[in-house]
Structures are given as C-alpha cells and as structure tokens.
Amino acid sequence: MGTFTLSQVVVTRSNEEELLSIARTLEEYSTHPTAKAVVAYFKDKGISTLLSDKFRNIVSKV
C-alpha cells in the first residue's frame, strides 16, 4: 500500500493589493492568450507589477 497525503492550499497574505500585484506579475510573463486580457484588466485598474528576474515560462509540447 502507498501513502495517501492530503494537503490544502491556503492564502496567508491578507493584503489584496499585494496579491493582485503578484497575479499581474505572473500574467505579465505568461504567453497564454488569456493572460493578455488579464494584464489589460490589471493595467486599467492601476495594479502595479513586481520586478522579477527569476521567472521561467515552460511551454507545453502537447
């Protein structure tokens, strides 16, 4: 028999502006077509991006 592990993802930050900035930053680096719409929405709302030099976009070959 194997081991069954149950985990739960929990948001630990309560600063909404910071969470939106993180989300915009991730979408800014994405090549997914929907990301462009998300980034445009964030720009329109004045949500800023965070600086990141450690982001890698790995494109699926499916």
Summary of the structure (lengths in Angstrom):
residues: 62
radius of gyration: 15.6
end to end distance: 32.1
largest distance: 52.6
contacts: 90
relative contact order: 0.17
helix: 42%
strand: 0%
